[in-house]
């Protein structure tokens, strides 16, 4: 199994040491390795990436709340958009730069030393770089302008913030180069790759699917580049749920589902589902309801009012709180990129008139079917769901109508992928979401720059905030133009 090697190695954060030549012995930690192999750093980056996207820790990831899939019970600050009291932006920012991107950068540096075969070196460097592109995608789509050209260099203590569009263009260039470098005839990481076990064919599909994801983000702001990007990748993307980029957690600490650790292991009952989600799914007779959340005390599905708090036992809650299967299950997998997600993006592309093979309806139906089956539903349930007039695609007359039809189903399918649900709402303004009455701001469309950065890199942070139109949660980023 691809997880065995993960359990046999000690994975720790990469630490940056400063040494005084007269106190050398004092600066040596006997409990941590002096050198870390490239494959360990790669494995760690994969896990840290998944953890960041899956955790329910409100110090780090509140995207399920921003997308209004979940709301909080007792402590309702984050449901009302207080993102600064817990320094959420700094946890997200540092988590990616320190635990994902820097580990991958070190892995790329060490691969030529650790691996003798030139073909394997090339594959592994390309895979590590592809994950860096994936990580930078989340940073630039969260903050806007970010440290990039001077990032990951420990000699630059105050890196400049690069223009988001420039960063994004370079990420797309890097991704193309990574895809071109992959060679099926050579090996790569093997069991140290905790997502695909070193399978190059799967990594090619992942890279092209990531291109579609990145292209669709800029469909409104740069339609020409978006169209070219998506059309070039479309023939080589995921073709079934078997291709999903999944991080499989285990049933033994410390490699358990972080959502389980946050809630079940900690004995917390912090989240219920919103009436926004429940009422929408009930309207569509959605077969995923029992996979998403539990029945309420009256034997029906009932959601709580967003941002209002409430008794945990009075509402439907995410599955797995009771020890059964579901998102809080101890070994529930982390989804990084799914076939359903890619098919929704292809549906959007086809609805815009782009040449991606098949019709918008074909991709829309495939996306919904894949989502229902991914969660445990049957093909028959998917067919029944799609046959409803309220769900059937029925060839909308124009893009505005199409994005309403596609967007609401995307938002529903991205349950437990809070970032993707939030970004769908940011891009398409679907569904129509309203901030809670007691919210301290409108629904955030970005994170503000971390307080720590504002204190230690003030000049560059201030310039970045000015460049994007103000360092506020309501400042729309470059791709969000409607």
N, C-alpha and C positions, 0 to 999 in steps of 0.2 A: 504493500500500500504506500501511496505517496506521502502519507503522514509519518511513517515510521522514522525516517531520518530526522524529521522535525523534532520528535520526542527524544532523540538520542543526542541532541546537541544543545548546549546552553546558549540561549539567545538573549542578548542584552542590548541595551541602547548603546550607540556609539558615543563615547565620551571624548571630549576635547580637553587634553591635559596641558597645563602650563608647568614648567619645571624650573626649579632653582638649582643650579649646579651644586650648591652646598647642601642641599636637602633632598638629594635624589632618592634616597631610600625611603623618605617619608612620603614621597609621591607615588610609590608603587603599591598598588592594591593587590594583595596576594590572592584574593578571591575572584579576580577577574582576569581574563586572558590578555596577554600583551598584544597578540595578533589574532585577528578574526578572519577566517577564510571567506573568500568571495561568495561561496554558495550559502554560507550562514547569513551573511548580510542580505542576500537576495531573498531568502526564505523569510527573514524577519520583516523585510519591507513589504512582502506580500501580506503577511499577517497583520502588520500595523495598518496597512491600507484598508483591509477588510474591517478591522476593529473600528477605525474612524468612521466608516460609512454605516456600520451596524449598531454601534453602541447607542444605548438610550440615556447615557450619562448627560444630564442637562448642563454640565460644565463644558461639554464639547459639541454635542450633536442635538440640535433642537428642530431639525428639519421636518420631522413628522408633525410637530406642533405648528410650524410655519405653513405647512401644506394643509393643515386643519384635518388631518386624519385622526390624530389623537389630541386629547387635552388633559390637563393635570387635575388631580383630585384636591389635595390639600395645599401644596405650595404652587401657586399659579403665576408666579412672576414671569416665567418664560413663555407661558401661553398668552401673556399680555405684553410680550415683546421687550422685556427687560433683558438685554443681551450683555450688559456691561457689569452688572453687580457680581456675576460669577466669572467675568473675563472670558466669556465664551469665544470671542474672536481669537484671543491669544492661544487658546488650547487647540483650535482648529488650525491656525497658522503654524504654530510650533510643531504640532503633530505631523503635518505634512513635511515641513522643511527638515526637521530634526530626525524623525523616525522613519520616514519613507524616502524622501529625495536624497538626503545625505547618505543613508545606508546604500542606496542604489549607486550613488556616485562613487563611493568607496569600493563597492563591488566591481564596478566597471574598471577601476584602477588596478584592482588586484587580480582580475581574471587572467591577464597575460602571464602573471607569475604562477597562478595556481593550475592553469590548464596548458598542456603542451600542444595539443592539436590545434592548428590554425583555424580550421573550419568550426570547431567547437567554440573557440574564443570568439569568433565573429558572431555566431548565433547567440551566445550568452550576453555579449555586449549589446546586441540589438534588442534582446528581450528586456534587459535591464533599462535600456534607454526608452523602450516603449512604455514601460511602467512609469518612468519619469514623466513622459508626455501625459500619461493618464493622471498622475498626481498633480502636475501643473495645471491641467484642465480644471480641477476642482478649486485650486487657488485663484486662478484668473477669473473664473466664473463666479466666485464668491466675493472677491474684493475689487476687481478691476485691475488697475495698474499694480504691479507687484515686483519685488526684487527678482531678477531673472539673469541678466548678463553678468551681474556681480554676485549672484547668490551662490551658496555652497562653497565659497572661498573663505577659509578661516582667517585669512590675512586682511580681508575687507570687513571691518567691523560696522561700517555704516553704508550698506549697499544702496545704490540708487534704485528707484522704482521705475521700471520700464513701461512704456505705453502698452496697454492691453492688446491692441490690434497688432502691434509689432510682435509681441510675445506669441500671440495666437498663430500668426503667419509662420513664425519659426517652428512652433510645435508641429504644424502640419507638414512642414518640410522635413523635420526630423522623423516624423512617423513614416513618411514615404521612404526615406533612406533606410529605416529599420526594416521595413517590409522587404525592400530590395536585397537586404543583407542576409535574410533568413535562407538557410539551405537545408532542404529535407535530407540530404545525404550525410549531414553531420549531426552529432549529438548535442545536447544542451541541458545542463543542470540535473537531469534525471529526477530522482525522487526529491531533490531539494527544491524543485519547482512544485509548490504546494497547490497550484491551480490546475495545470495540465500535465504534470509529470514529465516535462521536457518534450512534449509532442510538438514538433514544428508546424505541422499542418494546422493544429488547433491554434497556435499562436498567430499564424497567418490570417485565419478567420477572425481571431480576436482583433488584430490590428486593423483589418478592413472594417470590421463592425465599429471599432472606435472612430475610424475616419467618418463613417456615416453619422455617428453621434456628434462628433465635433463639427461636421458640415452643417447639420440641421440647426445647431445652436446659432449660427450666423446667417440663417436663411433670410431674415428680414434686413439685417444690417449690411450684408455683402452677398446678395443673391447670386452673383456671377461665380464667385469663389465657392460658395456653398454648393451650387449646382455641379460644378466641375468636380469638387471633392466627393460628393455623394455618388454621382454617376460613375466615377472611376472605381469606387470601392464596392458598389452594389453587387456585381457578379460574384464576389468572393467572401460574402459575409456568412454569419450563422445561418444554418438551414433547418435546425430543430433544437429542441430543448437540450438535447445531448451535447450541444456545443456551448452551453451557458458557462460563463466564467464564474465559477463558484468556489468559495473557500469553505471547505468542509471542517467544521469544528468537531471536537471530540467530546467524549463523555467523562473525561477526567481532567481536573485542573492541572496546569494553568491554561489549557488550550480549549476551554469551553466557549460557547457562544457568549459574547460580552453582554448581550441583552439579558441572558440568564444570570450572569454574574451581577449585573446592575440591579436586577429586580428580585429574582427568586432567591439566590444565594444571600442577598442582603436583607431579605425579609421585607421588601418594600411593595407598596401597592399604589404607585404614583400615577398610573395612566388608565384612562378609559377612552373609548372611541367617541368621536363627536357625532352629534345629530346630523351634521352636514354630510358626513360619510354614510351613516346608517340610512338616513332617509333617501339619499340618492340610490344606494344599492337596493333598498326595498322597492323603490319606484321601478327599477329595472328587473326585479325578480332575479337578482344576481346570485348564481350558485356558489360564489366564493365566500358568501357571508359566514358559513360555519367554519371555514378555514381561516378567516380573518379575525373573527371575534366571537365571544360567547353569547349565549342567551342571557337576557336580563332576568330579574327576579320574578317577573310575571310570565315567563316562558316565551317572551318575544324579544326581538332585538331592539334595544333602546339606547340611543346615544345621549351624551351630555352636552349641555350648551357650551360652546367653545369659550374658554377663558373664565368660566364662572365657578369652577371647582365643583365639589359635590362628593357624596358618599360613594366610595368604590363599589359597594354591594348593590347600589341602586341602578347601575348601568351595565351595559355590555362592556367587556374589557378584552384586550388582545389575547389571543389564544396562547395557552401554555402556562398561565398563572396557576392553573390547577394541577400541574405536573404532567398533563397530557401533551399530545403533539401540538405544535404551534410555534409562534415567533419567540416565545420565551423558553422553548425546549432547550435542554442543556447542550445538545449537539446540532441545533438548527443551523443550516448553512448560511453563510453570508453571500449575497448576490452582488457581484461586481458589474456584470453586464449580461443581459439576457436576450434570447432569441425574440421574445415578445417585444422587448424594448426596440430592437432593431427593426422589426416588422412595423411597429407604429411609425418610426421615423421614415421608413420607405413608403408607408401610406401617405404621410405628409408630403414627401417628395413627389410622389405620383400625382397627388391632388394639385400640386403646384405646376404640373405639366412637365416634370423632369423625366428623363428616360432611365428608369431603374428596373425595367422588366416587370410585366404584370401591371394590373390596374390598382388604383387606390383601394378599391373594394377588396381585391384579392389580398393585399397586404393587411388591410384593416381586419378582415376575417381571420387571417392567419395569426395576427397579433393577439386577438381576443381568445382564439382557441388555444394558442400556446400558453397564455396566462392562466386560463382555467385549468388546463392540464398540469401546468407547473405547480399549481397549488393543490392538486389532488382530485380535481374534477374529471369528468369523462368527456369524450368526444360528443356523446349524445347530449350532455348538458350544454356544451358549447353551441351545438347546432340549434337547440331549443332557444337558447339565449339570443343568438343572432337572428332567429326567425321573428323576433318581436319587432313590430313597426318602430318602437321607440329606440331600438338598438340597430336595426338593419341599416346599412350604409345608404342605400337608395340614391346614389349619385347626386350629391348636393349640387346646386346650380352654380356655385362659385366658391372661391377659397374661404371667404368669411364663414359660409355655412359649413364647409368641410372641416375647418379647424374646430368648430363647435362640436361636431360629431366625433371627430378623432380625439380632440383634447380631453373631453370628459371621460372617454374610455381609457386613455393614457393615464389620467390622474387616478382612476380606479385601479388600474393594473399595477401601478407603482406603489401599492401598499407595502410597507416595510422597506421601501427604497425612498425614504423621505426626501433626500436631495433631488432625486429625479422628479418626484411629484411637485416639489416646490419650483423646480426649474421649468417644468411644463407650464405651470401657472404663470411664471414670469414671462415666458416666451409667447404664450398664446392667449393669456388673460382668460383662461378657461380652467376650471369653472369660475363662476362669479363668487369670489370670497370677500367677506366683510370683516374688518377688524373687530374684536370684542369691544363692548361698551367701555370697559375700564382700561383698554390698552394704552400704553404710554406713547405709541406712535401708530401710524398706519402700518399695514403688513410690510415687514422688511423685504426689500428686493436685493439687498446685499448686506454684508457685515461691514461695520466700521473697522478701521485699522486698529490693531491691538494696542492697548494702553502702553505696554512695554516698548513697542516700536515708537510710539509717540514720545516716550520719555528718552529713549536711547538713540533714536535716529530721526529726530524731530524735523530737521530741515528737509530731508527727503520725503518723509511722510506728509508734511504740509504741502510740498510741491505736488505730490501724488493726489492728495485730496482736492487741491485746486484744479488740477488737470482733468479730473473726472466730473467736476461740477459740484464738489462739496463732499466732505467725508461724513455722510449721513446714511442711515439705513434706508432712506427713501430715495436716494440718488440712483436712477436707473443706469445700469451698465451699458456698454457700447452695443451689445446685441439686443437689448430690450428697448426697442424704439417705439412701441405702440402702447 
